[in-house]
Amino acid sequence: MRKLLILALGAALLLLAGCGTAAKPTPTPSPLPPTATLAPSVPPTSTKIPIPTATSTPSPTPTATPTPLVFNPPKVRFAVIGDFGQAGYPEALVSKLVHSWHPDFILTVGDNNYPEGSKDTIKANIFQYYGDYIYAHKFYPALGNHDWGYGSIAAYLAYLHPPGNGRYYDFAYGPVHIFVLDSCPNEPDGITADSKQAQWLRERLKAAREPWKIVALHRPPYSSGPHGSTPELQWPYAKWGVTAVIAGHDHDYERIMRDGIVYFVNGLGGHPSRYFFRPTPVPGSVVRYRAKHGAMLVEADADHITFKFIATDHTVVDTYTTTRKP
């Protein structure tokens, strides 16, 4: 039986071989390449782009500015006349010039009433030209040597009514404080830097709060005119806080820069004679004029003060301005 099975199997194999084609072996499948396994994607960490901090541009350090000064009135304009009190055509021209400015007041630097300060000449020499300002109490005179005359100022005091003791006094108008001195040797309280009058000035200057402080007197501390400088009146004005010193006596106009402040000689207010200057001017003299009569116009506010000398033909001869320091 076993033999019969072997024979049958052999016959089957021969039968298959008779087909003429050997059966091909079934190929063994090649393993597929491994599938690329992607690494799990890591969600990107959100990186914050830094926003720049707003840095303000540093402001420049503000410069110190002067504290505003408020005055009532805030501005002032006034006239200054000197050696004027001789009735006649020159004084009439100067008076017309001064009135054309409509000043707040008129300040004089002496010799208001030639030749000797008499009550008999005061109406003709002063009132016919400036009576309106005198009656309105806007006329502030300084004593000159011709007002002292022969040793009496009775007419000066009785008719012009100067404030204080009448010989020296002070007053303020807006941003300007004015100190009127008696520069004549007759002054009972003296005229030197250690005198009672000088001590009064020093104390009043300390008390003044206005930015502009002006001293008005007749005889000039410095002058290139024939009368010349007056040594006993060369007080330490700058050290004491004075802005400007205005004098007369010499019949001319001069601006002198000394000790860091300005000195003026203003003596062309109306006396017919006009003086020549000395050949050698005093140190610091920058402007000298004598061609025509004239007067000074001063204008000031809290920050500036301007001095002008204007001739009777309206020519501006000289201009000087000072600005308040912070």
DRENGU-600346 format. One record per residue (C-alpha): x, y, z; residue in three letters. Coordinates in steps of 0.1 Angstrom, whole numbers, always signed. Example, Ala and Ser with C-alpha at 12.3 -4.5 7.8 and 13.67 -1.06 7.14 Angstrom:
<rec x="+123" y="-45" z="+78" residuo="ALA"/>
<rec x="+137" y="-11" z="+71" residuo="SER"/>
This chain:
<rec x="+0" y="+0" z="+0" residuo="MET"/>
<rec x="+28" y="+22" z="+9" residuo="ARG"/>
<rec x="+44" y="+13" z="-25" residuo="LYS"/>
<rec x="+12" y="+23" z="-43" residuo="LEU"/>
<rec x="+13" y="+58" z="-28" residuo="LEU"/>
<rec x="+49" y="+63" z="-38" residuo="ILE"/>
<rec x="+42" y="+51" z="-73" residuo="LEU"/>
<rec x="+12" y="+75" z="-76" residuo="ALA"/>
<rec x="+33" y="+105" z="-64" residuo="LEU"/>
<rec x="+60" y="+97" z="-88" residuo="GLY"/>
<rec x="+35" y="+95" z="-117" residuo="ALA"/>
<rec x="+21" y="+128" z="-108" residuo="ALA"/>
<rec x="+56" y="+144" z="-108" residuo="LEU"/>
<rec x="+63" y="+130" z="-143" residuo="LEU"/>
<rec x="+30" y="+143" z="-155" residuo="LEU"/>
<rec x="+39" y="+177" z="-144" residuo="LEU"/>
<rec x="+73" y="+175" z="-159" residuo="ALA"/>
<rec x="+57" y="+167" z="-192" residuo="GLY"/>
<rec x="+43" y="+201" z="-195" residuo="CYS"/>
<rec x="+78" y="+213" z="-205" residuo="GLY"/>
<rec x="+78" y="+242" z="-179" residuo="THR"/>
<rec x="+93" y="+240" z="-146" residuo="ALA"/>
<rec x="+73" y="+257" z="-119" residuo="ALA"/>
<rec x="+90" y="+289" z="-107" residuo="LYS"/>
<rec x="+95" y="+292" z="-70" residuo="PRO"/>
<rec x="+74" y="+317" z="-53" residuo="THR"/>
<rec x="+96" y="+346" z="-45" residuo="PRO"/>
<rec x="+101" y="+355" z="-9" residuo="THR"/>
<rec x="+89" y="+390" z="-5" residuo="PRO"/>
<rec x="+115" y="+415" z="+5" residuo="SER"/>
<rec x="+108" y="+433" z="+36" residuo="PRO"/>
<rec x="+94" y="+468" z="+30" residuo="LEU"/>
<rec x="+117" y="+495" z="+40" residuo="PRO"/>
<rec x="+109" y="+507" z="+74" residuo="PRO"/>
<rec x="+83" y="+534" z="+74" residuo="THR"/>
<rec x="+100" y="+568" z="+82" residuo="ALA"/>
<rec x="+87" y="+575" z="+116" residuo="THR"/>
<rec x="+86" y="+613" z="+122" residuo="LEU"/>
<rec x="+96" y="+624" z="+155" residuo="ALA"/>
<rec x="+66" y="+640" z="+171" residuo="PRO"/>
<rec x="+66" y="+676" z="+164" residuo="SER"/>
<rec x="+72" y="+697" z="+194" residuo="VAL"/>
<rec x="+51" y="+728" z="+194" residuo="PRO"/>
<rec x="+74" y="+757" z="+191" residuo="PRO"/>
<rec x="+79" y="+777" z="+222" residuo="THR"/>
<rec x="+64" y="+811" z="+216" residuo="SER"/>
<rec x="+93" y="+834" z="+218" residuo="THR"/>
<rec x="+82" y="+869" z="+227" residuo="LYS"/>
<rec x="+99" y="+896" z="+207" residuo="ILE"/>
<rec x="+108" y="+922" z="+233" residuo="PRO"/>
<rec x="+90" y="+954" z="+229" residuo="ILE"/>
<rec x="+114" y="+982" z="+236" residuo="PRO"/>
<rec x="+105" y="+1002" z="+267" residuo="THR"/>
<rec x="+94" y="+1037" z="+258" residuo="ALA"/>
<rec x="+123" y="+1059" z="+269" residuo="THR"/>
<rec x="+114" y="+1095" z="+270" residuo="SER"/>
<rec x="+140" y="+1118" z="+256" residuo="THR"/>
<rec x="+155" y="+1136" z="+286" residuo="PRO"/>
<rec x="+143" y="+1172" z="+288" residuo="SER"/>
<rec x="+170" y="+1198" z="+288" residuo="PRO"/>
<rec x="+175" y="+1214" z="+322" residuo="THR"/>
<rec x="+156" y="+1246" z="+320" residuo="PRO"/>
<rec x="+177" y="+1277" z="+323" residuo="THR"/>
<rec x="+170" y="+1300" z="+352" residuo="ALA"/>
<rec x="+148" y="+1328" z="+342" residuo="THR"/>
<rec x="+143" y="+1360" z="+362" residuo="PRO"/>
<rec x="+113" y="+1360" z="+384" residuo="THR"/>
<rec x="+88" y="+1383" z="+367" residuo="PRO"/>
<rec x="+85" y="+1416" z="+385" residuo="LEU"/>
<rec x="+50" y="+1432" z="+384" residuo="VAL"/>
<rec x="+47" y="+1469" z="+389" residuo="PHE"/>
<rec x="+18" y="+1492" z="+388" residuo="ASN"/>
<rec x="+22" y="+1509" z="+365" residuo="PRO"/>
<rec x="+43" y="+1483" z="+346" residuo="PRO"/>
<rec x="+62" y="+1509" z="+325" residuo="LYS"/>
<rec x="+74" y="+1545" z="+329" residuo="VAL"/>
<rec x="+87" y="+1572" z="+307" residuo="ARG"/>
<rec x="+101" y="+1604" z="+321" residuo="PHE"/>
<rec x="+121" y="+1634" z="+310" residuo="ALA"/>
<rec x="+153" y="+1647" z="+326" residuo="VAL"/>
<rec x="+163" y="+1684" z="+322" residuo="ILE"/>
<rec x="+193" y="+1702" z="+336" residuo="GLY"/>
<rec x="+206" y="+1738" z="+338" residuo="ASP"/>
<rec x="+174" y="+1748" z="+322" residuo="PHE"/>
<rec x="+160" y="+1777" z="+343" residuo="GLY"/>
<rec x="+169" y="+1807" z="+321" residuo="GLN"/>
<rec x="+138" y="+1821" z="+303" residuo="ALA"/>
<rec x="+143" y="+1824" z="+266" residuo="GLY"/>
<rec x="+142" y="+1808" z="+233" residuo="TYR"/>
<rec x="+165" y="+1777" z="+241" residuo="PRO"/>
<rec x="+144" y="+1769" z="+271" residuo="GLU"/>
<rec x="+112" y="+1773" z="+251" residuo="ALA"/>
<rec x="+125" y="+1748" z="+225" residuo="LEU"/>
<rec x="+135" y="+1722" z="+252" residuo="VAL"/>
<rec x="+101" y="+1726" z="+269" residuo="SER"/>
<rec x="+83" y="+1720" z="+236" residuo="LYS"/>
<rec x="+104" y="+1689" z="+230" residuo="LEU"/>
<rec x="+97" y="+1675" z="+265" residuo="VAL"/>
<rec x="+60" y="+1681" z="+263" residuo="HIS"/>
<rec x="+59" y="+1663" z="+229" residuo="SER"/>
<rec x="+69" y="+1631" z="+248" residuo="TRP"/>
<rec x="+40" y="+1633" z="+273" residuo="HIS"/>
<rec x="+62" y="+1620" z="+301" residuo="PRO"/>
<rec x="+48" y="+1606" z="+333" residuo="ASP"/>
<rec x="+69" y="+1631" z="+352" residuo="PHE"/>
<rec x="+98" y="+1655" z="+348" residuo="ILE"/>
<rec x="+131" y="+1652" z="+368" residuo="LEU"/>
<rec x="+156" y="+1680" z="+370" residuo="THR"/>
<rec x="+193" y="+1679" z="+379" residuo="VAL"/>
<rec x="+196" y="+1714" z="+392" residuo="GLY"/>
<rec x="+199" y="+1751" z="+383" residuo="ASP"/>
<rec x="+162" y="+1755" z="+379" residuo="ASN"/>
<rec x="+162" y="+1792" z="+385" residuo="ASN"/>
<rec x="+190" y="+1815" z="+373" residuo="TYR"/>
<rec x="+208" y="+1835" z="+385" residuo="PRO"/>
<rec x="+203" y="+1832" z="+422" residuo="GLU"/>
<rec x="+171" y="+1812" z="+429" residuo="GLY"/>
<rec x="+149" y="+1842" z="+436" residuo="SER"/>
<rec x="+112" y="+1842" z="+439" residuo="LYS"/>
<rec x="+111" y="+1872" z="+416" residuo="ASP"/>
<rec x="+124" y="+1851" z="+386" residuo="THR"/>
<rec x="+108" y="+1817" z="+394" residuo="ILE"/>
<rec x="+76" y="+1823" z="+374" residuo="LYS"/>
<rec x="+94" y="+1834" z="+343" residuo="ALA"/>
<rec x="+122" y="+1808" z="+345" residuo="ASN"/>
<rec x="+101" y="+1778" z="+354" residuo="ILE"/>
<rec x="+64" y="+1782" z="+356" residuo="PHE"/>
<rec x="+57" y="+1795" z="+322" residuo="GLN"/>
<rec x="+74" y="+1764" z="+307" residuo="TYR"/>
<rec x="+66" y="+1736" z="+332" residuo="TYR"/>
<rec x="+38" y="+1750" z="+354" residuo="GLY"/>
<rec x="+14" y="+1723" z="+343" residuo="ASP"/>
<rec x="+37" y="+1695" z="+356" residuo="TYR"/>
<rec x="+44" y="+1715" z="+388" residuo="ILE"/>
<rec x="+7" y="+1720" z="+395" residuo="TYR"/>
<rec x="+1" y="+1683" z="+388" residuo="ALA"/>
<rec x="+28" y="+1673" z="+412" residuo="HIS"/>
<rec x="+48" y="+1656" z="+385" residuo="LYS"/>
<rec x="+79" y="+1678" z="+387" residuo="PHE"/>
<rec x="+108" y="+1666" z="+408" residuo="TYR"/>
<rec x="+137" y="+1691" z="+411" residuo="PRO"/>
<rec x="+173" y="+1688" z="+424" residuo="ALA"/>
<rec x="+191" y="+1717" z="+439" residuo="LEU"/>
<rec x="+218" y="+1734" z="+419" residuo="GLY"/>
<rec x="+243" y="+1761" z="+429" residuo="ASN"/>
<rec x="+221" y="+1788" z="+413" residuo="HIS"/>
<rec x="+191" y="+1776" z="+433" residuo="ASP"/>
<rec x="+211" y="+1781" z="+465" residuo="TRP"/>
<rec x="+219" y="+1815" z="+453" residuo="GLY"/>
<rec x="+233" y="+1835" z="+482" residuo="TYR"/>
<rec x="+226" y="+1808" z="+507" residuo="GLY"/>
<rec x="+188" y="+1805" z="+507" residuo="SER"/>
<rec x="+165" y="+1780" z="+491" residuo="ILE"/>
<rec x="+133" y="+1795" z="+504" residuo="ALA"/>
<rec x="+118" y="+1802" z="+470" residuo="ALA"/>
<rec x="+127" y="+1767" z="+458" residuo="TYR"/>
<rec x="+110" y="+1751" z="+487" residuo="LEU"/>
<rec x="+80" y="+1774" z="+487" residuo="ALA"/>
<rec x="+72" y="+1772" z="+449" residuo="TYR"/>
<rec x="+84" y="+1738" z="+438" residuo="LEU"/>
<rec x="+73" y="+1717" z="+468" residuo="HIS"/>
<rec x="+99" y="+1690" z="+466" residuo="PRO"/>
<rec x="+92" y="+1659" z="+488" residuo="PRO"/>
<rec x="+110" y="+1649" z="+520" residuo="GLY"/>
<rec x="+131" y="+1676" z="+535" residuo="ASN"/>
<rec x="+132" y="+1693" z="+501" residuo="GLY"/>
<rec x="+170" y="+1691" z="+497" residuo="ARG"/>
<rec x="+173" y="+1653" z="+492" residuo="TYR"/>
<rec x="+146" y="+1628" z="+488" residuo="TYR"/>
<rec x="+135" y="+1597" z="+470" residuo="ASP"/>
<rec x="+104" y="+1584" z="+452" residuo="PHE"/>
<rec x="+94" y="+1554" z="+431" residuo="ALA"/>
<rec x="+73" y="+1552" z="+399" residuo="TYR"/>
<rec x="+67" y="+1517" z="+385" residuo="GLY"/>
<rec x="+100" y="+1498" z="+381" residuo="PRO"/>
<rec x="+122" y="+1529" z="+387" residuo="VAL"/>
<rec x="+133" y="+1543" z="+421" residuo="HIS"/>
<rec x="+149" y="+1578" z="+420" residuo="ILE"/>
<rec x="+171" y="+1593" z="+446" residuo="PHE"/>
<rec x="+176" y="+1631" z="+444" residuo="VAL"/>
<rec x="+206" y="+1644" z="+462" residuo="LEU"/>
<rec x="+219" y="+1679" z="+471" residuo="ASP"/>
<rec x="+254" y="+1681" z="+457" residuo="SER"/>
<rec x="+261" y="+1717" z="+468" residuo="CYS"/>
<rec x="+286" y="+1725" z="+496" residuo="PRO"/>
<rec x="+258" y="+1744" z="+514" residuo="ASN"/>
<rec x="+241" y="+1711" z="+522" residuo="GLU"/>
<rec x="+238" y="+1708" z="+560" residuo="PRO"/>
<rec x="+241" y="+1670" z="+560" residuo="ASP"/>
<rec x="+273" y="+1670" z="+539" residuo="GLY"/>
<rec x="+281" y="+1657" z="+505" residuo="ILE"/>
<rec x="+310" y="+1633" z="+510" residuo="THR"/>
<rec x="+307" y="+1595" z="+510" residuo="ALA"/>
<rec x="+307" y="+1594" z="+548" residuo="ASP"/>
<rec x="+282" y="+1621" z="+553" residuo="SER"/>
<rec x="+247" y="+1619" z="+568" residuo="LYS"/>
<rec x="+232" y="+1624" z="+534" residuo="GLN"/>
<rec x="+253" y="+1595" z="+519" residuo="ALA"/>
<rec x="+243" y="+1572" z="+548" residuo="GLN"/>
<rec x="+206" y="+1581" z="+541" residuo="TRP"/>
<rec x="+212" y="+1571" z="+504" residuo="LEU"/>
<rec x="+228" y="+1538" z="+513" residuo="ARG"/>
<rec x="+200" y="+1528" z="+536" residuo="GLU"/>
<rec x="+173" y="+1539" z="+511" residuo="ARG"/>
<rec x="+190" y="+1519" z="+483" residuo="LEU"/>
<rec x="+190" y="+1488" z="+505" residuo="LYS"/>
<rec x="+153" y="+1492" z="+511" residuo="ALA"/>
<rec x="+143" y="+1497" z="+475" residuo="ALA"/>
<rec x="+129" y="+1467" z="+456" residuo="ARG"/>
<rec x="+127" y="+1483" z="+421" residuo="GLU"/>
<rec x="+152" y="+1469" z="+395" residuo="PRO"/>
<rec x="+163" y="+1504" z="+384" residuo="TRP"/>
<rec x="+178" y="+1528" z="+409" residuo="LYS"/>
<rec x="+188" y="+1563" z="+396" residuo="ILE"/>
<rec x="+207" y="+1590" z="+414" residuo="VAL"/>
<rec x="+200" y="+1626" z="+403" residuo="ALA"/>
<rec x="+222" y="+1654" z="+415" residuo="LEU"/>
<rec x="+236" y="+1687" z="+401" residuo="HIS"/>
<rec x="+274" y="+1686" z="+403" residuo="ARG"/>
<rec x="+288" y="+1656" z="+384" residuo="PRO"/>
<rec x="+310" y="+1630" z="+400" residuo="PRO"/>
<rec x="+328" y="+1627" z="+366" residuo="TYR"/>
<rec x="+328" y="+1652" z="+337" residuo="SER"/>
<rec x="+350" y="+1663" z="+308" residuo="SER"/>
<rec x="+335" y="+1698" z="+308" residuo="GLY"/>
<rec x="+350" y="+1730" z="+322" residuo="PRO"/>
<rec x="+337" y="+1724" z="+357" residuo="HIS"/>
<rec x="+350" y="+1689" z="+356" residuo="GLY"/>
<rec x="+347" y="+1661" z="+380" residuo="SER"/>
<rec x="+338" y="+1665" z="+417" residuo="THR"/>
<rec x="+359" y="+1641" z="+438" residuo="PRO"/>
<rec x="+339" y="+1644" z="+470" residuo="GLU"/>
<rec x="+308" y="+1631" z="+451" residuo="LEU"/>
<rec x="+325" y="+1600" z="+437" residuo="GLN"/>
<rec x="+307" y="+1577" z="+461" residuo="TRP"/>
<rec x="+306" y="+1539" z="+456" residuo="PRO"/>
<rec x="+273" y="+1541" z="+437" residuo="TYR"/>
<rec x="+278" y="+1508" z="+419" residuo="ALA"/>
<rec x="+287" y="+1489" z="+451" residuo="LYS"/>
<rec x="+256" y="+1504" z="+467" residuo="TRP"/>
<rec x="+234" y="+1491" z="+438" residuo="GLY"/>
<rec x="+228" y="+1522" z="+417" residuo="VAL"/>
<rec x="+220" y="+1517" z="+380" residuo="THR"/>
<rec x="+228" y="+1552" z="+367" residuo="ALA"/>
<rec x="+239" y="+1586" z="+380" residuo="VAL"/>
<rec x="+226" y="+1617" z="+362" residuo="ILE"/>
<rec x="+241" y="+1652" z="+368" residuo="ALA"/>
<rec x="+243" y="+1686" z="+352" residuo="GLY"/>
<rec x="+264" y="+1717" z="+360" residuo="HIS"/>
<rec x="+285" y="+1715" z="+328" residuo="ASP"/>
<rec x="+264" y="+1728" z="+299" residuo="HIS"/>
<rec x="+269" y="+1698" z="+276" residuo="ASP"/>
<rec x="+259" y="+1662" z="+273" residuo="TYR"/>
<rec x="+282" y="+1633" z="+281" residuo="GLU"/>
<rec x="+280" y="+1596" z="+288" residuo="ARG"/>
<rec x="+307" y="+1580" z="+309" residuo="ILE"/>
<rec x="+311" y="+1543" z="+318" residuo="MET"/>
<rec x="+327" y="+1538" z="+351" residuo="ARG"/>
<rec x="+327" y="+1510" z="+378" residuo="ASP"/>
<rec x="+303" y="+1489" z="+357" residuo="GLY"/>
<rec x="+275" y="+1516" z="+357" residuo="ILE"/>
<rec x="+267" y="+1546" z="+336" residuo="VAL"/>
<rec x="+271" y="+1583" z="+345" residuo="TYR"/>
<rec x="+255" y="+1611" z="+325" residuo="PHE"/>
<rec x="+261" y="+1649" z="+324" residuo="VAL"/>
<rec x="+229" y="+1665" z="+311" residuo="ASN"/>
<rec x="+232" y="+1703" z="+312" residuo="GLY"/>
<rec x="+218" y="+1715" z="+279" residuo="LEU"/>
<rec x="+182" y="+1721" z="+292" residuo="GLY"/>
<rec x="+179" y="+1758" z="+283" residuo="GLY"/>
<rec x="+207" y="+1781" z="+296" residuo="HIS"/>
<rec x="+219" y="+1799" z="+264" residuo="PRO"/>
<rec x="+256" y="+1791" z="+269" residuo="SER"/>
<rec x="+269" y="+1757" z="+259" residuo="ARG"/>
<rec x="+303" y="+1747" z="+272" residuo="TYR"/>
<rec x="+333" y="+1733" z="+253" residuo="PHE"/>
<rec x="+349" y="+1701" z="+265" residuo="PHE"/>
<rec x="+384" y="+1698" z="+279" residuo="ARG"/>
<rec x="+410" y="+1686" z="+255" residuo="PRO"/>
<rec x="+414" y="+1653" z="+273" residuo="THR"/>
<rec x="+382" y="+1636" z="+283" residuo="PRO"/>
<rec x="+379" y="+1618" z="+316" residuo="VAL"/>
<rec x="+385" y="+1580" z="+316" residuo="PRO"/>
<rec x="+353" y="+1561" z="+305" residuo="GLY"/>
<rec x="+339" y="+1590" z="+284" residuo="SER"/>
<rec x="+322" y="+1575" z="+254" residuo="VAL"/>
<rec x="+298" y="+1602" z="+241" residuo="VAL"/>
<rec x="+302" y="+1640" z="+242" residuo="ARG"/>
<rec x="+278" y="+1665" z="+226" residuo="TYR"/>
<rec x="+272" y="+1702" z="+227" residuo="ARG"/>
<rec x="+259" y="+1712" z="+193" residuo="ALA"/>
<rec x="+223" y="+1719" z="+204" residuo="LYS"/>
<rec x="+202" y="+1721" z="+235" residuo="HIS"/>
<rec x="+181" y="+1690" z="+244" residuo="GLY"/>
<rec x="+169" y="+1667" z="+272" residuo="ALA"/>
<rec x="+169" y="+1631" z="+282" residuo="MET"/>
<rec x="+140" y="+1607" z="+277" residuo="LEU"/>
<rec x="+141" y="+1576" z="+300" residuo="VAL"/>
<rec x="+119" y="+1546" z="+294" residuo="GLU"/>
<rec x="+117" y="+1515" z="+316" residuo="ALA"/>
<rec x="+99" y="+1483" z="+323" residuo="ASP"/>
<rec x="+107" y="+1455" z="+347" residuo="ALA"/>
<rec x="+135" y="+1441" z="+324" residuo="ASP"/>
<rec x="+149" y="+1470" z="+305" residuo="HIS"/>
<rec x="+157" y="+1507" z="+309" residuo="ILE"/>
<rec x="+167" y="+1530" z="+280" residuo="THR"/>
<rec x="+183" y="+1564" z="+283" residuo="PHE"/>
<rec x="+182" y="+1587" z="+253" residuo="LYS"/>
<rec x="+195" y="+1622" z="+248" residuo="PHE"/>
<rec x="+174" y="+1640" z="+221" residuo="ILE"/>
<rec x="+183" y="+1674" z="+207" residuo="ALA"/>
<rec x="+157" y="+1702" z="+201" residuo="THR"/>
<rec x="+156" y="+1693" z="+164" residuo="ASP"/>
<rec x="+145" y="+1657" z="+175" residuo="HIS"/>
<rec x="+178" y="+1641" z="+166" residuo="THR"/>
<rec x="+185" y="+1612" z="+189" residuo="VAL"/>
<rec x="+221" y="+1619" z="+199" residuo="VAL"/>
<rec x="+227" y="+1589" z="+222" residuo="ASP"/>
<rec x="+209" y="+1558" z="+233" residuo="THR"/>
<rec x="+220" y="+1535" z="+261" residuo="TYR"/>
<rec x="+200" y="+1504" z="+273" residuo="THR"/>
<rec x="+206" y="+1482" z="+303" residuo="THR"/>
<rec x="+189" y="+1448" z="+307" residuo="THR"/>
<rec x="+181" y="+1433" z="+341" residuo="ARG"/>
<rec x="+203" y="+1404" z="+351" residuo="LYS"/>
<rec x="+187" y="+1371" z="+362" residuo="PRO"/>
